Amino acid sequence: MFVRDDCRIMAGECTGAIPAEHLGDHSYFAYLVVDDVDAFYHQVVSADAQIIKPLAGELWGMREFGLRTVDGHRIMIGQDMKAK
């Protein structure tokens, strides 16, 4: 279970399935929108999370970064730059 404030994501284990880290595709498990992506980025970096896409502003209007969970799932975290 991944928990942050009011957000809860339940991740299950599928024994015998190909591990997420070995799939090699470009899909993501989740895209979470937060109020302060810079603060959240610094928190996960200080917790030694595996960053797979550095924090950056994107042409589509999101400031975002990507991380990988310990079991290989990829998650994007972003903030709408217009809402900042």
C-alpha positions in Angstrom: 0.0 0.0 0.0 1.4 3.4 -1.0 -0.1 6.2 1.2 0.3 9.9 1.0 -2.2 12.3 2.6 -5.6 11.3 1.2 -4.2 9.2 -1.7 -4.0 5.4 -1.3 -2.7 3.1 -4.0 -2.9 -0.6 -3.4 -0.4 -2.7 -5.3 -0.7 -6.4 -5.4 1.9 -9.2 -6.0 1.3 -11.5 -8.9 3.5 -14.5 -8.4 4.6 -16.1 -11.7 4.0 -12.9 -13.7 6.8 -11.1 -15.5 8.2 -8.5 -13.1 7.3 -4.9 -14.0 11.0 -4.0 -14.2 11.5 -6.5 -17.0 8.6 -5.5 -19.2 10.6 -2.8 -21.0 7.6 -0.9 -22.3 6.9 2.8 -21.8 3.7 2.6 -19.8 3.3 3.9 -16.3 1.5 2.5 -13.3 0.1 5.9 -12.3 0.3 9.6 -12.9 -0.2 11.6 -9.7 -0.9 15.3 -9.7 0.3 17.2 -6.6 0.2 20.8 -5.3 4.0 21.3 -4.9 6.0 19.0 -7.2 9.3 20.6 -6.3 8.8 19.8 -2.5 7.7 16.3 -3.3 10.6 15.7 -5.6 13.1 16.8 -2.9 11.4 14.5 -0.4 11.6 11.4 -2.6 15.2 12.2 -3.6 16.2 12.5 0.0 14.6 9.1 0.6 16.8 7.6 -2.1 14.0 6.8 -4.5 15.0 5.7 -7.9 14.4 8.7 -10.2 13.9 7.6 -13.8 13.0 11.0 -15.2 14.4 14.2 -13.6 12.1 17.0 -12.6 11.4 19.3 -15.6 8.8 21.6 -17.1 7.2 20.0 -20.2 5.7 21.5 -23.3 2.3 20.1 -22.3 2.2 22.4 -19.3 3.2 20.0 -16.5 6.2 20.2 -14.3 6.9 16.5 -13.6 9.3 13.7 -12.7 9.3 9.9 -12.8 10.3 7.3 -10.2 10.4 3.6 -10.0 9.0 1.6 -7.1 11.1 -1.1 -5.5 9.2 -3.7 -7.5 9.8 -1.9 -10.8 6.5 0.0 -11.4 7.0 3.4 -12.9 5.1 6.4 -11.5 4.9 10.0 -12.8 4.4 12.9 -10.4 3.4 16.2 -11.8 2.0 19.7 -11.2 0.1 21.8 -13.6 2.4 24.8 -14.2 -0.6 27.1 -14.7 -2.0 26.3 -11.3 1.3 27.2 -9.5 
